[in-house]
């Protein structure tokens, strides 16, 4: 991929599949990976998870800017750890490779009393791959996320749909938003190195 502008993986909420999509794209592009903020589960962090799913020997993994001990929204986790997240401390790692950045939760997740995840995306000058998953209410959540990204002037490469298909929801989202359909990832029962590598064929970048 000639354009090395960072790719920020965000979702329409929590538990949508950002980490799986991040792993698929990291493997497919042989990109580097960075999760700036990890809230809780430090012994099984998203960075460690993605590292365990990658097969290539090119990808570099960069340490989190903030590794918070509690599994809550970053602003709450930081407060419980008696620190404040400072966006000036979240600086893009230096690499000549394509960089995949995985967010925490959705776009409007607070980092501190003034800034949200979407502000971090803007600061990092990244383009977005939005991960959506079909459930009752997902059209609303997806379109609101797209509206917020457009309001902030953040470029959106397109949408990856993760899990079971719903042609009614998917077609409406794509028609309304006029965004690119980057692909549909099957609802894998098991996610391992093999499925991550194979799933690359379902995403077009």
trRosetta pair geometry for C-beta under 8 A, 3 or more apart (Angstrom, degrees):
i j d omega theta_ij theta_ji phi_ij phi_ji
1 4 7.4 135 105 -79 94 53
1 29 6.1 -22 0 -138 125 116
1 98 5.8 53 62 -78 121 142
1 205 6.8 -30 -89 129 134 108
4 96 7.5 -55 -143 -178 159 45
4 97 7.5 172 -140 141 116 19
4 98 5.6 -132 -133 -92 72 61
4 99 7.6 65 178 6 83 82
5 125 7.0 -101 -152 132 100 89
5 126 6.8 149 158 -135 88 44
5 127 5.4 70 115 -6 123 108
6 92 6.6 -134 -49 -127 146 125
6 98 8.0 138 -116 -172 44 60
6 99 4.5 -35 -116 78 89 109
6 100 7.8 162 -165 -92 78 15
6 101 5.5 34 170 -12 122 119
6 124 6.0 -59 66 149 147 111
6 125 7.3 101 33 89 105 68
6 126 4.1 -59 90 -111 102 97
6 127 7.3 165 86 25 52 67
7 25 6.8 -113 105 154 145 148
7 31 7.5 -42 36 -154 120 166
7 98 6.9 16 2 176 111 103
7 99 7.1 173 28 90 69 56
7 100 5.5 -26 73 -110 101 61
7 101 6.9 172 85 23 46 77
7 126 6.6 140 -117 -171 7 103
7 127 6.0 -32 -110 73 60 86
7 128 7.6 125 -164 -116 61 15
7 129 5.9 26 179 -11 107 108
7 157 7.0 -13 -131 -11 104 147
8 101 4.6 -28 -107 74 68 109
8 102 7.9 156 -160 -91 57 16
8 103 6.2 57 177 -45 98 104
8 121 5.0 174 105 -125 174 101
8 124 6.8 117 -70 82 127 134
8 126 3.9 92 -27 125 111 143
8 127 6.9 174 20 80 85 31
8 128 5.1 -37 72 -102 96 67
8 129 7.3 179 81 25 45 68
9 18 5.2 138 134 -160 109 90
9 21 5.7 170 -152 99 134 110
9 22 4.7 -146 38 -79 163 89
9 25 7.0 178 -73 31 128 144
9 100 6.4 21 -19 -175 114 94
9 101 6.8 -179 17 85 73 50
9 102 5.0 -20 61 -109 111 64
9 103 6.4 -149 87 8 58 84
9 128 7.9 134 -98 -157 20 64
9 129 5.4 -20 -106 67 67 102
9 131 6.5 35 -175 -25 90 116
10 18 6.8 -16 -141 -114 18 128
10 103 4.4 24 -99 19 81 147
10 106 6.8 82 175 -148 100 44
10 107 5.9 65 168 -72 145 78
10 117 6.9 139 -122 140 126 131
10 121 7.0 -41 -43 -76 139 140
10 128 5.8 -33 24 -150 111 112
10 129 7.6 151 29 76 62 52
10 130 6.1 -26 77 -111 84 62
10 131 7.1 -164 99 19 34 86
10 145 7.5 -176 119 -167 115 127
11 14 7.5 127 86 -83 130 21
11 16 3.6 165 -172 55 139 143
11 17 6.9 141 -107 51 137 59
11 18 4.6 -107 -32 -59 120 105
11 103 7.4 -159 10 68 74 114
11 105 7.6 -113 60 168 99 27
11 106 6.0 -88 86 -95 68 70
11 130 7.1 123 -114 -167 30 60
11 131 4.2 -37 -102 68 85 102
11 132 7.4 161 -154 -75 72 35
11 133 7.8 7 -162 -5 116 99
12 16 5.8 131 44 -100 74 153
12 106 6.1 2 169 -114 20 118
12 130 7.0 63 -53 178 81 101
12 131 7.1 -127 -3 90 77 60
12 132 5.2 49 -15 -111 130 71
12 133 7.3 -150 44 25 115 72
12 138 6.4 91 103 -152 155 78
12 141 4.2 98 169 133 116 108
12 142 5.0 -49 -97 -81 144 60
12 145 5.0 -115 -112 -23 75 147
13 16 5.5 125 62 -49 69 114
13 105 7.1 -37 -172 -168 39 72
13 106 5.0 -17 -95 -54 34 122
13 141 5.8 -29 -36 -173 111 148
14 105 4.9 -31 -74 -120 93 76
14 106 7.0 -89 -40 -24 63 85
16 131 5.1 136 124 114 119 108
16 132 6.9 -59 -168 -131 128 18
16 133 4.8 -167 -151 -2 76 117
16 162 6.5 112 158 52 72 133
17 20 4.7 -46 -169 42 85 116
17 21 5.6 85 130 -21 90 99
17 131 5.5 -145 76 172 87 137
17 133 6.1 121 2 -63 116 124
17 162 3.7 -141 59 144 159 166
17 163 6.8 -163 -41 -33 147 100
17 185 7.1 -176 158 70 151 141
18 21 5.9 -62 -147 43 29 108
18 22 5.9 34 154 -25 67 108
18 102 5.7 124 148 -155 111 100
18 103 6.6 -94 -160 55 155 78
18 131 5.3 -169 -86 30 63 151
19 22 5.5 -50 -144 35 30 115
19 23 6.4 32 154 -20 63 103
19 46 4.9 -130 -109 -141 118 103
19 49 5.7 11 177 99 135 139
19 50 6.4 -131 -168 -62 86 93
19 102 6.5 53 -96 -151 59 151
20 23 5.8 -54 -151 35 30 111
20 24 6.4 31 151 -20 64 105
20 162 6.8 120 77 -141 126 137
20 185 7.0 149 126 146 122 160
20 188 7.9 178 -150 36 143 123
20 191 6.0 -91 -116 -135 111 151
20 196 7.6 -142 -160 -105 72 91
20 199 7.9 -35 165 111 99 171
21 24 5.5 -51 -145 35 34 113
21 25 6.3 26 158 -12 67 107
21 129 7.0 -156 152 118 131 127
21 131 5.0 -156 0 -93 159 130
21 160 5.3 134 -129 93 135 154
21 162 6.4 -95 -56 -74 111 130
21 185 6.9 -136 -88 -25 84 155
21 203 7.8 121 -147 -82 86 149
22 25 6.2 -60 -146 42 27 104
22 26 6.0 30 155 -22 64 111
22 33 6.6 94 164 -135 108 114
22 46 7.4 43 63 170 152 116
22 50 5.8 -60 110 -100 108 133
22 100 5.5 141 -155 152 81 129
22 102 4.4 -12 -94 -81 155 117
23 26 5.6 -54 -141 37 28 113
23 27 6.2 24 159 -14 64 108
23 49 7.4 -89 -66 125 129 86
23 50 4.6 -158 -88 -130 89 80
23 53 4.2 2 -159 94 141 140
23 54 6.6 -135 -154 -63 86 77
23 191 8.0 100 70 171 152 121
23 196 5.0 -68 132 -137 113 131
24 27 6.1 -62 -151 40 25 106
24 28 6.0 23 155 -19 65 113
24 185 7.0 -127 -47 -106 167 134
24 196 5.6 -143 -87 -159 63 74
24 199 4.7 -75 -119 99 124 116
24 200 5.7 178 -174 -78 86 64
24 203 6.2 113 134 1 127 142
25 28 5.5 -52 -134 40 32 112
25 29 5.8 6 172 4 68 113
25 31 6.6 -11 135 25 81 136
25 100 5.4 144 101 -107 113 139
25 129 7.1 161 -71 34 158 166
25 200 7.9 139 -89 -115 33 85
25 203 6.8 -77 -82 110 82 161
25 205 7.1 73 -131 -28 101 155
26 29 6.8 -69 -137 51 17 91
26 30 7.8 43 164 -123 52 12
26 31 5.0 -106 -131 62 54 93
26 32 7.6 -61 -139 121 98 7
26 33 4.8 -1 -113 -68 140 114
26 50 6.1 65 29 -177 159 121
26 54 6.0 -63 114 -96 117 119
26 59 5.7 56 171 -119 104 141
26 100 4.9 -106 -78 28 85 152
27 30 7.3 12 -169 -74 28 48
27 53 7.3 -91 -48 126 128 88
27 54 5.4 -166 -82 -126 91 72
27 55 6.3 57 -137 27 116 86
27 56 6.3 155 -140 -2 65 107
27 59 7.7 -48 -86 -46 47 142
27 196 5.4 112 0 141 158 106
27 197 5.8 -112 157 -94 144 60
27 200 6.2 -116 97 -65 101 124
28 200 3.6 159 -92 -134 106 117
28 203 6.5 -108 -45 69 172 117
28 205 7.3 113 116 27 135 124
29 98 5.2 -64 149 76 132 148
29 100 7.4 141 56 -49 131 113
29 205 7.1 -41 -70 79 115 145
30 56 4.9 -105 -116 138 92 171
30 58 4.4 29 -178 67 110 140
30 59 6.3 -134 -167 -56 54 80
30 97 7.6 -100 120 -158 78 124
30 98 7.9 97 81 44 58 110
31 59 6.5 31 83 -111 38 94
31 97 6.0 154 -147 148 51 106
31 98 4.0 -69 -116 93 103 98
31 99 6.3 165 177 -98 107 13
31 100 4.8 99 109 -20 137 100
32 59 5.9 151 -105 -155 42 65
32 60 4.5 -13 -123 57 108 85
32 61 7.3 -173 -166 -75 76 30
32 62 6.8 52 163 -20 115 103
32 93 7.4 -118 136 85 142 127
32 95 4.9 -73 9 -165 160 171
32 97 4.7 113 -19 85 104 124
32 98 7.0 171 21 86 74 48
32 99 5.0 -28 70 -108 100 68
32 100 6.9 -175 86 24 45 73
33 47 7.0 155 121 -129 115 75
33 50 5.4 -157 177 122 165 149
33 51 7.8 -153 66 -66 143 70
33 54 7.9 -139 -14 -59 141 145
33 59 6.1 24 -5 -175 99 117
33 60 7.6 -170 30 89 65 47
33 61 5.3 -15 68 -111 99 73
33 62 7.2 -167 91 20 49 77
33 99 7.7 160 -85 -159 18 63
33 100 5.1 -19 -106 69 67 102
33 102 7.2 14 -167 -12 93 107
34 61 7.6 155 -81 -160 51 50
34 62 4.3 -8 -101 56 99 116
34 92 7.9 136 69 -145 170 58
34 93 5.7 -178 -89 9 143 123
34 99 6.2 -2 9 -172 116 108
34 100 7.2 161 26 85 67 53
34 101 5.2 -23 74 -107 95 73
34 102 7.4 -176 90 19 44 74
35 38 5.7 63 124 -64 123 93
35 45 7.1 -177 72 161 151 109
35 46 4.9 129 -90 80 161 117
35 47 5.1 -130 23 -58 122 91
35 50 7.9 160 -36 7 118 136
35 64 5.7 -32 93 -93 82 94
35 101 7.5 141 -93 -163 34 57
35 102 4.7 -25 -99 63 85 105
35 104 7.8 93 -173 -62 95 86
36 64 6.3 96 175 -150 20 69
36 65 4.7 -3 -165 16 78 112
36 66 7.0 32 149 26 70 83
36 90 5.1 46 -165 -148 132 116
36 101 6.7 17 -22 -160 101 107
36 120 6.9 -165 75 179 158 140
37 64 6.4 109 -100 -164 18 111
37 65 6.6 -37 -68 60 66 93
37 66 4.8 5 -118 63 78 106
37 68 7.1 16 -172 -3 85 112
37 74 5.2 2 163 -109 143 137
37 85 7.0 9 -109 -125 132 139
37 90 7.6 -34 -48 -105 96 132
37 104 5.0 -64 88 -25 106 139
37 111 7.1 -136 -71 -122 167 103
38 41 7.5 -110 173 71 105 80
38 42 6.6 110 123 -101 130 71
38 45 4.9 -10 -147 -143 152 116
38 46 6.3 -161 -111 22 104 96
38 47 7.0 -72 -70 -6 138 104
38 64 4.8 -82 1 -97 104 159
38 66 7.2 -169 35 100 61 63
38 67 5.0 4 59 -123 111 65
38 68 6.5 -173 93 30 58 72
38 104 7.5 -175 -101 -91 26 120
39 68 4.7 -11 -116 69 59 121
39 70 6.7 -32 -175 88 85 57
39 71 5.9 110 131 -133 87 35
39 72 6.1 -111 172 59 132 40
39 73 7.1 -98 -129 169 170 6
39 74 5.4 -124 -68 -85 125 62
39 77 4.4 -166 -141 -24 102 166
39 104 6.0 91 -1 -154 110 138
40 68 6.6 -27 -34 100 52 85
40 69 6.6 39 -98 148 55 29
40 70 5.3 -38 -73 138 100 20
40 71 2.8 -81 51 -72 175 67
40 72 7.0 100 -30 -1 127 50
40 77 6.5 -120 -35 -118 86 135
41 44 5.1 -60 176 66 98 84
41 45 6.1 147 111 -87 83 49
41 71 6.0 63 -22 -90 89 112
42 45 5.6 5 -143 -59 38 106
42 67 5.7 78 -118 175 116 110
42 69 6.5 -42 -21 -115 129 57
43 48 7.9 -47 154 30 31 166
44 48 6.2 -120 -151 78 33 131
44 49 6.7 58 171 -59 74 96
45 48 4.8 98 55 9 77 100
45 49 6.9 -134 101 -6 42 88
45 64 7.5 -109 -171 -35 150 133
45 67 7.3 -49 -100 -134 146 105
46 49 5.3 -52 -145 36 35 117
46 50 6.2 33 158 -17 68 103
46 102 5.9 -130 139 101 144 151
47 50 6.1 -55 -146 38 28 105
47 51 6.2 32 153 -22 62 109
47 61 5.7 116 -169 -174 103 123
47 63 7.8 37 -136 -123 171 38
47 64 6.7 -127 -29 -46 140 95
48 51 5.5 -53 -145 36 31 117
48 52 6.4 29 156 -18 63 107
49 52 5.9 -63 -155 37 28 108
49 53 6.6 15 152 -13 64 113
50 53 5.7 -68 -149 40 35 108
50 54 6.4 38 156 -33 70 107
50 61 7.4 156 89 -110 110 120
50 102 7.6 -168 -47 -25 146 149
51 54 6.2 -54 -146 22 29 113
51 61 5.5 -21 -83 -62 109 158
52 193 7.9 -109 148 -62 57 92
53 191 6.9 -21 -116 148 129 97
53 192 7.0 -163 -123 -170 80 27
53 193 5.8 179 -159 -87 46 58
53 196 4.6 115 170 -45 106 161
54 59 5.3 -71 -177 40 155 152
54 193 7.3 -37 67 -121 8 93
54 196 7.3 -89 -84 119 40 150
55 193 5.0 107 -66 -170 99 114
55 196 7.5 168 -15 83 100 113
55 197 5.6 4 6 -72 141 124
56 59 5.7 102 81 -11 103 97
58 97 7.3 156 153 -119 105 147
60 95 6.4 -167 55 -110 135 132
60 97 7.0 142 20 37 106 144
62 93 4.1 -118 -120 -45 158 163
62 95 7.9 -113 -53 -39 128 127
63 67 7.8 -59 178 -42 90 120
64 67 4.6 119 73 -63 136 83
65 89 5.8 141 -178 126 116 88
65 90 4.4 153 86 -107 177 72
65 91 7.4 135 -101 23 128 58
66 74 7.2 82 99 -152 141 113
66 78 7.0 -22 -175 -93 144 106
66 83 7.8 -171 -137 103 115 138
66 85 5.8 -42 -60 -112 165 99
66 89 7.7 86 -53 104 96 123
66 90 7.6 -47 -11 -81 100 102
68 74 6.5 160 -2 -135 156 67
68 77 3.8 81 150 140 143 123
68 78 5.8 -79 -108 -70 133 58
68 80 7.9 90 -176 63 109 98
68 81 5.5 -132 -143 -18 82 147
69 77 7.1 174 54 -170 49 99
69 80 7.5 -117 67 106 94 109
69 81 5.7 134 22 -88 98 112
70 76 7.2 -96 102 118 130 86
70 77 4.2 -169 69 -127 93 81
70 80 4.7 22 -5 77 154 146
70 81 6.8 -152 3 -43 103 92
71 77 7.3 97 -25 -94 5 122
72 76 4.1 -68 122 89 134 122
72 77 4.7 173 58 -56 86 84
72 80 7.2 94 32 1 133 137
73 76 4.8 77 62 14 85 106
73 77 6.8 -165 83 -8 37 91
73 105 6.8 -10 -116 -21 75 160
73 109 5.7 -161 -143 -162 97 94
73 110 6.0 46 160 54 128 83
74 77 5.6 -58 -137 42 31 111
74 78 5.9 33 163 -22 68 107
74 85 6.0 20 152 -37 116 154
74 104 5.7 91 -45 97 115 155
74 109 6.6 86 13 145 101 110
74 110 7.0 -148 63 99 88 55
74 111 5.1 -15 95 -121 134 56
75 78 5.9 -51 -145 36 26 112
75 79 6.5 29 153 -20 60 106
75 85 7.0 -95 -96 18 59 120
75 110 4.2 -21 -16 113 138 103
75 111 5.9 111 -64 142 87 11
75 112 5.5 157 -114 -97 100 26
75 113 7.1 124 -148 -55 134 48
76 79 5.7 -54 -149 35 32 112
76 80 6.4 30 154 -16 65 106
77 80 5.8 -57 -149 38 31 110
77 81 6.3 21 153 -9 65 110
78 81 5.7 -64 -147 46 31 105
78 83 5.1 -89 -169 81 85 80
78 84 6.0 90 148 -118 129 25
78 85 5.0 -105 -88 -31 161 90
78 111 7.8 54 -10 179 147 57
78 112 7.1 -51 71 -89 154 80
79 82 7.4 33 180 -79 34 30
79 83 8.0 -119 -79 56 22 44
79 84 7.8 39 -82 -89 63 65
84 112 5.6 59 -171 -120 90 127
85 89 7.8 -132 -168 53 57 117
85 90 7.8 21 -178 -38 97 120
85 111 4.6 -102 92 168 144 92
85 112 5.0 -151 60 -51 89 102
85 115 7.8 -117 101 68 110 116
86 89 4.6 76 81 0 97 108
86 90 7.8 179 97 -11 55 84
86 112 7.7 40 -77 -39 39 152
87 90 5.5 -56 -155 31 48 111
87 111 7.0 84 -70 110 91 151
87 112 8.0 -117 -33 14 88 123
87 115 5.7 -38 -49 101 130 177
87 119 7.0 -73 -99 122 151 110
87 120 6.3 -149 -127 -99 108 79
87 123 5.8 -172 175 -64 125 176
88 91 7.9 9 168 -57 44 93
90 120 6.4 -26 103 -141 155 110
90 123 7.4 81 86 101 110 137
90 124 7.6 -65 129 -70 106 106
92 99 7.2 113 -161 96 103 172
92 124 5.9 124 -67 -145 103 92
93 99 7.2 163 60 -123 94 139
95 99 5.8 128 62 -70 132 108
101 124 6.7 9 -16 146 177 162
101 126 6.0 -79 38 -114 137 159
103 106 7.9 49 119 -141 134 10
103 107 7.9 -5 166 -87 164 48
103 109 7.8 143 161 38 109 131
103 117 5.2 72 -162 -166 123 131
103 120 7.7 144 -121 81 98 127
103 121 7.3 -24 -86 -66 126 105
104 109 5.9 -125 101 102 86 156
104 117 6.3 -154 56 -96 76 126
105 109 3.8 108 80 -67 130 148
105 117 6.7 -160 74 -37 88 150
106 109 5.7 135 60 -31 59 97
106 117 7.0 170 111 47 36 146
106 141 7.8 -96 -116 -173 150 107
106 145 6.6 -108 -164 -101 111 116
107 116 6.8 48 150 143 60 122
107 117 5.5 -140 -151 80 32 109
107 118 4.3 45 -177 -62 93 106
107 121 7.6 -43 -132 0 88 140
107 145 5.5 144 -3 -137 131 85
107 148 5.3 145 116 99 152 146
107 149 7.0 -114 -112 -60 153 83
108 116 5.4 -37 -145 -158 41 144
108 117 7.1 -58 -16 35 8 97
108 118 6.6 0 -77 -10 49 119
108 148 6.9 -114 -57 -124 98 164
109 116 6.3 128 67 -161 40 82
109 117 4.7 43 53 -20 92 119
110 113 7.5 30 -174 -95 128 22
110 115 7.4 118 -155 87 64 44
110 116 5.6 -56 -98 -101 47 70
111 115 4.8 -31 53 95 113 94
111 116 6.4 161 0 -123 89 15
111 117 6.7 134 -45 -64 103 52
111 119 7.4 -115 19 60 127 113
111 120 6.5 105 -44 -45 152 121
112 115 5.6 34 44 39 88 88
115 119 4.2 -113 -155 71 91 150
115 120 6.9 97 158 -47 119 79
116 119 5.1 111 53 0 63 98
116 120 7.5 -119 106 -1 43 87
117 120 5.5 -54 -157 33 40 115
117 121 6.6 44 148 -22 69 99
118 121 5.5 -44 -150 29 38 115
118 122 6.6 40 151 -18 64 102
118 148 6.0 -90 -107 150 157 119
118 149 7.3 -137 -135 -88 114 59
118 152 5.7 -160 166 -50 114 162
118 154 7.3 -127 -162 -21 87 151
119 122 5.6 -52 -152 36 35 113
119 123 6.3 37 150 -21 66 106
120 123 5.5 -53 -146 36 33 113
120 124 6.2 24 158 -13 67 109
121 124 6.0 -64 -147 42 27 104
121 126 5.4 -93 -159 56 73 107
121 128 6.5 17 -162 -75 142 109
121 152 7.6 78 82 123 111 151
121 154 5.7 27 124 -127 122 147
122 125 7.5 25 175 -72 35 42
122 152 5.5 -112 -74 174 123 121
122 153 7.7 71 -120 67 108 85
122 154 6.1 -100 -83 -78 76 108
126 154 7.7 11 81 -156 66 109
127 154 7.3 154 -127 172 42 79
127 155 4.3 -39 -121 87 95 105
127 156 7.1 170 -174 -95 81 16
127 157 5.4 83 144 -42 118 97
128 149 6.0 -101 39 -134 157 139
128 154 5.7 53 -15 141 122 117
128 155 6.9 168 18 93 78 52
128 156 4.9 -33 69 -111 103 67
128 157 6.6 -162 82 10 43 81
129 156 7.9 124 -94 -163 25 68
129 157 5.3 -30 -81 56 74 117
129 158 6.7 -4 -128 64 73 64
129 159 7.8 140 -171 -113 64 22
129 160 5.9 30 169 -9 108 111
129 182 6.5 -33 -144 15 105 171
130 142 7.3 113 146 -148 131 83
130 145 6.1 140 -145 124 132 131
130 146 6.9 -48 -54 -78 175 79
130 149 7.3 -101 -68 -33 128 156
130 156 6.2 -5 -17 -151 113 116
130 158 7.5 -129 34 119 86 30
130 159 5.0 -35 76 -107 98 73
130 160 7.3 175 85 25 45 69
130 179 7.7 -3 37 160 127 163
131 159 7.6 141 -101 -161 18 66
131 160 5.2 -24 -107 70 68 99
131 162 5.7 13 -170 -12 101 125
132 138 6.2 112 -175 175 97 114
132 141 7.9 153 -132 96 92 98
132 142 4.7 25 -116 -102 131 122
132 159 5.5 0 4 -169 118 116
132 160 7.3 163 25 81 69 47
132 161 5.4 -32 75 -106 93 66
132 162 7.1 163 78 19 39 80
132 173 6.9 148 151 -171 175 168
133 138 6.3 -122 85 -124 52 144
133 161 7.2 130 -96 -164 39 62
133 162 5.0 -44 -86 71 92 88
133 163 4.8 48 -143 25 99 132
134 138 5.3 -156 -133 53 33 157
134 161 7.1 28 -32 -163 93 110
134 163 6.6 -146 32 89 81 109
134 164 6.1 -95 59 83 117 84
134 165 7.3 62 6 -179 150 15
134 166 4.0 148 -151 13 158 127
134 169 5.0 141 -123 64 107 154
134 170 7.2 -56 -74 -50 121 86
135 138 4.8 107 46 -38 64 115
137 140 5.4 -53 -167 40 60 115
137 141 6.0 56 140 -19 82 107
138 141 5.4 -56 -140 43 39 110
138 142 5.8 41 159 -23 71 107
138 169 6.3 38 81 -167 110 144
139 142 5.9 -58 -146 37 26 109
139 143 6.2 17 161 -11 64 111
139 169 5.4 -133 -67 -144 99 91
139 172 6.1 -5 -130 94 129 127
139 173 6.0 -141 -129 -70 76 94
140 143 6.3 -62 -143 41 24 103
140 144 6.2 22 160 -17 63 111
141 144 5.9 -55 -143 38 27 111
141 145 6.4 30 156 -21 62 106
142 145 5.8 -57 -153 34 29 112
142 146 6.5 27 152 -17 65 106
142 159 7.3 40 -160 -128 121 141
142 173 5.2 -16 111 -128 145 129
142 177 7.7 -85 138 -47 101 143
143 146 5.5 -51 -146 37 35 112
143 147 6.2 41 153 -24 66 104
143 173 6.7 -139 -62 -126 85 79
143 176 6.2 -24 -109 110 121 139
143 177 6.6 -148 -114 -68 74 105
144 147 5.5 -50 -146 34 32 115
144 148 6.5 34 154 -20 64 103
145 148 5.8 -55 -152 34 31 111
145 149 6.5 30 152 -18 65 106
146 149 5.7 -55 -149 36 33 111
146 150 6.3 31 155 -17 66 107
146 156 6.9 -4 -132 -67 80 173
146 177 4.8 -66 -175 -126 168 125
146 179 6.6 -124 -127 -32 131 139
147 150 5.9 -58 -149 38 29 109
147 151 6.3 32 153 -23 64 107
148 151 5.6 -54 -148 34 31 114
148 152 6.5 20 157 -10 64 109
149 152 6.0 -64 -150 43 29 105
149 154 4.7 -88 -163 65 80 109
149 156 5.3 72 135 -60 148 118
150 153 7.4 36 -178 -75 34 31
150 154 7.7 -92 -67 46 21 71
150 156 7.7 -49 -65 -8 73 125
156 159 7.9 13 165 -53 118 70
156 179 5.9 -45 114 -126 125 125
157 180 6.8 -62 151 54 53 125
157 182 6.8 51 120 -75 97 134
157 205 7.0 15 165 -130 141 92
158 179 5.3 151 -129 161 57 96
158 180 3.3 -66 -99 77 125 92
158 181 6.4 -113 -178 -28 123 4
158 182 4.0 138 100 -43 125 100
159 173 6.9 -57 55 134 176 127
159 174 7.3 -132 41 -87 133 82
159 177 7.6 79 -31 83 132 153
159 179 5.5 87 -16 110 100 130
159 180 7.3 172 19 83 67 52
159 181 6.3 -33 64 -115 91 48
159 182 6.1 -177 73 15 33 95
160 182 4.8 -52 -73 78 73 115
160 183 5.7 -5 -127 64 81 80
160 184 7.8 163 -170 -91 61 28
160 185 6.5 33 171 -16 106 108
160 203 6.1 -11 -113 -113 118 112
161 165 7.6 71 131 -112 136 62
161 170 5.9 -13 -86 -109 159 114
161 181 7.5 -18 -8 -151 110 92
161 183 7.3 -144 36 108 76 41
161 184 4.6 -19 74 -110 106 76
161 185 7.1 -173 93 20 53 70
162 184 7.8 -180 -80 -158 24 53
162 185 4.7 -6 -119 54 67 115
162 187 7.8 102 159 -89 65 67
163 185 7.1 20 -24 83 39 85
163 186 7.9 37 -121 165 20 25
163 187 4.4 51 -143 -86 60 99
164 187 5.3 0 -50 -35 65 138
165 170 7.1 -39 -161 -20 74 142
165 184 6.3 29 -93 -169 94 150
166 169 4.2 34 106 23 118 112
166 170 6.0 148 82 -17 65 91
167 170 5.7 -59 -135 45 30 110
167 171 5.7 28 168 -19 68 111
168 171 6.5 -55 -140 36 19 104
168 172 6.5 16 159 -15 57 112
169 172 6.0 -66 -153 38 27 108
169 173 6.2 24 157 -19 66 110
170 173 5.9 -58 -148 36 28 110
170 174 6.3 18 160 -12 65 110
170 181 7.5 58 179 -116 107 125
170 184 7.7 -18 -117 -86 150 121
171 174 6.0 -59 -144 41 29 106
171 175 6.0 26 159 -18 66 112
172 175 5.9 -58 -142 40 27 108
172 176 5.9 21 163 -15 66 113
173 176 6.2 -61 -142 40 22 105
173 177 5.9 -2 169 1 63 119
173 179 7.9 -42 144 45 85 109
174 177 6.4 -65 -131 49 22 96
174 178 7.6 82 171 -87 53 16
174 179 6.5 -108 -131 62 61 71
174 181 5.5 -16 -106 -59 137 104
175 178 7.5 11 -178 -67 24 57
181 184 7.9 -13 178 -41 108 84
182 203 5.5 13 150 -153 95 82
182 204 5.8 -152 -158 57 58 70
182 205 6.6 27 -150 -73 113 74
183 202 4.5 129 175 144 128 70
183 203 4.0 -136 34 -100 151 47
183 204 5.7 142 -51 5 108 74
184 202 6.2 -92 72 180 48 117
185 188 7.7 -51 157 -16 96 99
185 199 5.6 30 -135 -161 101 120
185 202 5.5 133 -95 102 56 146
185 203 7.3 -1 -68 -54 95 99
186 199 7.4 -130 31 -112 86 98
186 202 7.3 -151 -12 -80 78 162
188 191 5.2 108 98 -74 136 75
188 195 5.1 87 -133 -175 152 151
188 199 7.5 -70 -44 -74 134 127
190 195 6.6 164 100 -22 72 146
191 195 5.5 -113 -133 76 47 136
191 196 6.7 69 -174 -56 84 89
192 195 5.6 90 46 16 63 98
192 196 7.0 -120 103 -6 30 95
193 196 5.8 -58 -145 38 28 112
193 197 6.3 27 158 -18 65 108
194 197 6.0 -59 -151 36 27 108
194 198 6.2 20 155 -13 65 111
195 198 5.6 -57 -141 43 33 110
195 199 5.9 40 157 -31 68 107
196 199 5.8 -51 -143 29 26 114
196 200 7.6 47 152 -37 54 88
197 200 6.3 -37 -175 -1 36 115
198 201 6.5 -43 177 13 52 108
199 202 5.4 -47 -169 25 61 116
199 203 7.2 39 144 -8 78 102
200 203 6.2 -70 -155 41 41 98
